[in-house]
Amino acid sequence: MKYIKTVCTITPDNSVNRDLLTAALGEIGYDSFVSEEEVFEAYVQSDLFDVSLVENGSLDFAPLYTVETQSEEVPDQNWNQVWEQESFTEMVIADQILIRAVGPASDSDYPYQIEIVPNMSFGTGDHETTATILEQLIALDCADKTILDMGCGTGILGIMTAKRGAKHVDAIDIDAWCFDSTTQNSEINGVNQVIRPILGDATAIPEDALYEVVLANIHKNILLQDMPKYASVQITGGLLYMSGFFVEDVQDIRLKAESLGYVYRDTYENQGWAVVLLEKQ
């Protein structure tokens, strides 16, 4: 899948303004960011890129800051892999889950250990949304459950549910790199008999599927668009975890879900990002 890279020059450049700009870019489809020293880059799938929403001062937030942008297409490659393979070694979630890059056997005694070939910034567990859902999965009853991992990235959420006893996991992503990564990581963790990687969007969800748990860690606009499909394949009493959006977007997500027969249960926050839990009625 092709991506657009947008380089942003913020005036004045500070952490608050970068956070505000990240939120604004997230609203129009950007899902990965590099924020270091004097560098601020944002990445969006090519088919979601709208130049009118990015250039000509459209992202300015006067009087706090102004933004100059320059956008270009990124070659079709697993470019996130370059970021993560050089920097990601391991991380721990809630003192329970050890996520580490594939390598020599670990002698740690964490209850859950997940090995990955780190490919995606939203898939190593390093991003707040992934980490927050993983923390919720520690206590979730996954035994003999059928799970949908929508926007699976490296497959890490599905792998965690498989290690928690899930019977079957459909792991779906629109990106071919994610499909390959999930396939590879499932084999590495010995759960490839449980996880079925699927390449596509919500239309690729099997028509005859029924899920007790749906995990959707994508982008607000995609979630709002695809929520009816999630509702159509989820059993009564099933749980829906959604993330990939900011705390200020929770109300929009909640209203859409409630219109489809879901009951709001909780919101979990992490550094301005949100995970919303709902139950299908």
C-alpha positions as CSV (number, residue, x, y, z in Angstrom):
1,M,0.0,0.0,0.0
2,K,1.3,3.4,-0.9
3,Y,1.6,6.2,1.6
4,I,2.0,10.0,1.6
5,K,4.6,11.6,3.8
6,T,3.9,15.1,5.0
7,V,6.7,17.1,6.5
8,C,5.4,19.8,8.8
9,T,7.1,23.0,10.0
10,I,5.3,24.4,13.0
11,T,5.7,28.0,14.2
12,P,6.1,28.2,17.2
13,D,7.3,24.6,17.5
14,N,6.7,23.1,21.0
15,S,5.2,19.9,22.4
16,V,1.7,21.4,23.0
17,N,1.5,22.5,19.4
18,R,2.8,19.2,18.1
19,D,0.1,17.4,20.1
20,L,-2.6,19.7,18.7
21,L,-1.3,19.2,15.1
22,T,-1.1,15.4,15.6
23,A,-4.8,15.4,16.6
24,A,-5.7,17.5,13.6
25,L,-3.9,15.2,11.2
26,G,-5.5,12.2,12.9
27,E,-8.9,13.6,12.1
28,I,-8.1,13.6,8.4
29,G,-6.6,10.1,8.2
30,Y,-3.0,10.3,9.2
31,D,-2.1,7.3,11.3
32,S,1.7,7.4,11.9
33,F,4.0,10.1,13.1
34,V,7.7,10.9,13.6
35,S,8.3,13.6,16.1
36,E,11.9,14.2,16.9
37,E,14.0,17.3,17.7
38,E,13.3,19.6,14.7
39,V,11.5,16.9,12.6
40,F,7.8,16.4,12.4
41,E,6.5,14.0,9.8
42,A,3.1,12.5,9.3
43,Y,2.0,9.5,7.1
44,V,-1.3,8.8,5.5
45,Q,-2.5,6.1,3.1
46,S,-2.5,7.6,-0.4
47,D,-6.2,7.0,-1.0
48,L,-7.1,9.0,2.1
49,F,-4.9,12.0,1.2
50,D,-6.7,15.2,0.4
51,V,-4.3,18.0,-0.5
52,S,-7.0,20.6,0.2
53,L,-7.1,19.6,3.8
54,V,-3.4,19.8,4.3
55,E,-2.0,22.7,2.3
56,N,-2.6,26.4,2.1
57,G,-2.8,26.9,5.8
58,S,-5.7,24.5,6.3
59,L,-4.0,23.0,9.4
60,D,-3.2,26.4,11.0
61,F,-4.6,26.7,14.6
62,A,-4.4,30.5,15.0
63,P,-3.4,32.2,17.2
64,L,-1.5,29.2,18.7
65,Y,0.5,28.2,15.7
66,T,0.9,28.1,11.9
67,V,2.0,25.2,9.8
68,E,3.9,24.9,6.5
69,T,3.7,21.5,4.8
70,Q,5.4,19.6,2.1
71,S,4.0,16.2,0.9
72,E,5.4,13.4,-1.2
73,E,4.5,9.8,-2.0
74,V,6.6,7.2,-0.2
75,P,7.7,4.2,-2.3
76,D,5.6,1.0,-1.7
77,Q,7.8,-0.6,0.9
78,N,7.5,-1.8,4.5
79,W,8.9,1.6,5.6
80,N,7.8,1.2,9.2
81,Q,10.0,-1.8,9.5
82,V,13.1,0.5,9.1
83,W,12.0,2.6,12.0
84,E,11.2,-0.2,14.4
85,Q,13.9,-2.8,13.7
86,E,16.6,-0.4,14.6
87,S,15.0,0.8,17.8
88,F,12.6,-1.7,19.2
89,T,14.0,-4.5,21.4
90,E,11.3,-5.1,24.1
91,M,8.7,-3.5,26.2
92,V,6.5,-4.6,29.2
93,I,2.8,-4.0,29.5
94,A,1.3,-3.8,33.1
95,D,4.1,-6.0,34.5
96,Q,2.3,-9.0,32.8
97,I,3.2,-8.9,29.1
98,L,6.7,-9.0,27.6
99,I,6.8,-8.0,24.0
100,R,10.2,-8.5,22.4
101,A,11.8,-8.6,19.0
102,V,12.6,-12.1,17.8
103,G,16.0,-13.3,19.2
104,P,17.6,-15.5,21.7
105,A,15.2,-17.2,24.2
106,S,14.3,-15.0,27.2
107,D,14.6,-16.2,30.7
108,S,12.1,-13.7,32.1
109,D,9.1,-14.9,34.0
110,Y,6.3,-12.7,32.7
111,P,3.0,-14.5,32.4
112,Y,2.7,-13.6,28.7
113,Q,5.6,-13.3,26.2
114,I,5.1,-12.3,22.6
115,E,7.9,-12.4,20.1
116,I,7.5,-10.2,16.9
117,V,9.4,-9.1,13.9
118,P,8.7,-5.4,14.5
119,N,7.1,-3.8,11.5
120,M,4.5,-1.3,12.4
121,S,4.6,1.7,14.8
122,F,1.0,0.9,15.7
123,G,1.7,-2.8,16.1
124,T,4.6,-3.3,18.5
125,G,2.7,-2.4,21.6
126,D,4.6,0.8,21.7
127,H,1.7,3.0,20.7
128,E,-0.7,4.0,23.4
129,T,-3.8,2.5,21.8
130,T,-2.2,-0.9,21.3
131,A,-0.7,-0.9,24.8
132,T,-4.0,0.0,26.4
133,I,-6.0,-2.7,24.6
134,L,-3.3,-5.2,25.5
135,E,-3.7,-4.2,29.2
136,Q,-7.4,-4.8,29.0
137,L,-6.9,-8.2,27.4
138,I,-5.0,-9.4,30.5
139,A,-8.3,-9.7,32.4
140,L,-10.6,-10.6,29.5
141,D,-12.0,-14.1,29.3
142,C,-10.8,-15.2,25.9
143,A,-11.2,-19.0,26.5
144,D,-12.9,-20.7,23.6
145,K,-13.9,-17.4,22.1
146,T,-14.1,-16.3,18.5
147,I,-12.2,-13.0,18.0
148,L,-12.1,-10.4,15.2
149,D,-8.8,-8.3,15.2
150,M,-9.6,-5.5,12.8
151,G,-6.7,-3.5,11.6
152,C,-4.4,-6.1,13.0
153,G,-1.0,-4.6,12.1
154,T,1.6,-7.1,13.3
155,G,-1.2,-9.3,14.7
156,I,-0.1,-8.6,18.3
157,L,-3.7,-8.2,19.7
158,G,-4.9,-11.4,18.1
159,I,-1.7,-13.2,19.3
160,M,-2.5,-12.1,22.9
161,T,-6.1,-13.4,22.7
162,A,-4.8,-16.7,21.3
163,K,-2.3,-17.0,24.2
164,R,-5.3,-16.3,26.5
165,G,-7.2,-19.3,25.0
166,A,-9.2,-18.0,22.1
167,K,-10.6,-20.7,19.8
168,H,-10.3,-18.7,16.5
169,V,-9.1,-15.3,15.5
170,D,-9.7,-13.6,12.2
171,A,-7.0,-10.9,11.8
172,I,-7.8,-8.5,9.0
173,D,-5.8,-5.6,7.6
174,I,-5.9,-3.7,4.3
175,D,-2.1,-3.5,4.1
176,A,-0.3,-6.5,2.5
177,W,2.7,-5.8,4.8
178,C,0.5,-6.3,7.8
179,F,-1.0,-9.5,6.4
180,D,2.5,-10.9,5.9
181,S,3.6,-9.7,9.3
182,T,0.6,-11.2,11.1
183,T,1.2,-14.5,9.3
184,Q,4.9,-14.5,10.3
185,N,4.3,-13.5,13.9
186,S,1.6,-16.0,14.4
187,E,3.9,-18.8,13.4
188,I,6.7,-17.4,15.6
189,N,4.4,-17.5,18.6
190,G,3.0,-20.9,17.8
191,V,-0.6,-19.7,17.4
192,N,-0.9,-20.0,13.6
193,Q,-3.5,-22.7,14.0
194,V,-5.7,-20.2,15.8
195,I,-5.1,-17.0,13.8
196,R,-6.4,-16.6,10.2
197,P,-4.8,-13.6,8.6
198,I,-7.1,-11.9,6.0
199,L,-6.1,-9.2,3.5
200,G,-8.8,-6.5,3.0
201,D,-11.1,-4.1,4.7
202,A,-14.4,-4.7,6.6
203,T,-15.9,-6.1,3.4
204,A,-13.4,-9.1,3.8
205,I,-15.0,-10.1,7.1
206,P,-16.5,-13.6,6.4
207,E,-20.3,-13.4,5.9
208,D,-21.0,-16.4,8.1
209,A,-18.8,-15.2,11.0
210,L,-20.0,-14.6,14.5
211,Y,-17.6,-13.1,17.1
212,E,-17.8,-12.8,20.9
213,V,-15.1,-10.2,20.9
214,V,-14.2,-7.5,18.3
215,L,-11.0,-5.5,18.5
216,A,-10.8,-2.5,16.1
217,N,-7.8,-0.3,16.4
218,I,-7.9,1.8,13.3
219,H,-9.0,5.4,12.7
220,K,-12.1,7.3,13.8
221,N,-13.5,7.8,10.4
222,I,-13.0,4.2,9.4
223,L,-14.5,3.0,12.6
224,L,-17.6,5.2,12.1
225,Q,-17.9,3.8,8.6
226,D,-17.4,0.1,9.4
227,M,-19.2,-0.1,12.8
228,P,-22.5,-1.4,11.2
229,K,-20.5,-4.4,9.8
230,Y,-19.0,-5.1,13.2
231,A,-22.5,-5.1,14.7
232,S,-23.8,-7.5,12.0
233,V,-21.2,-10.2,12.9
234,Q,-21.2,-9.8,16.7
235,I,-23.2,-12.0,19.1
236,T,-25.6,-10.6,21.7
237,G,-23.5,-9.9,24.8
238,G,-20.3,-9.6,22.7
239,L,-17.7,-7.0,23.5
240,L,-16.4,-4.4,21.2
241,Y,-13.1,-2.6,21.9
242,M,-12.4,0.4,19.6
243,S,-9.3,2.6,19.5
244,G,-7.1,4.6,17.2
245,F,-8.7,8.0,18.1
246,F,-8.4,10.7,20.7
247,V,-10.3,11.2,23.9
248,E,-12.3,14.1,22.4
249,D,-13.6,11.7,19.8
250,V,-15.2,9.3,22.3
251,Q,-18.7,10.9,22.1
252,D,-18.9,10.5,18.3
253,I,-17.8,6.9,18.6
254,R,-20.3,6.2,21.4
255,L,-23.3,7.8,19.7
256,K,-22.7,5.7,16.5
257,A,-22.3,2.5,18.5
258,E,-25.4,3.1,20.6
259,S,-27.4,3.7,17.4
260,L,-26.4,0.1,16.3
261,G,-27.5,-1.5,19.6
262,Y,-24.3,-1.3,21.6
263,V,-24.3,-0.2,25.3
264,Y,-21.4,1.9,26.5
265,R,-19.3,0.3,29.2
266,D,-16.1,2.2,29.7
267,T,-13.4,4.4,28.3
268,Y,-9.7,3.9,29.0
269,E,-7.3,6.8,28.4
270,N,-3.6,6.9,27.7
271,Q,-1.7,10.1,26.8
272,G,-4.8,11.6,25.2
273,W,-5.7,8.4,23.2
274,A,-8.8,6.4,24.0
275,V,-10.1,2.9,24.1
276,V,-13.8,2.5,24.2
277,L,-15.5,-0.7,25.5
278,L,-19.1,-1.5,24.4
279,E,-21.4,-4.4,24.7
280,K,-23.8,-5.7,22.0
281,Q,-27.4,-5.9,23.1
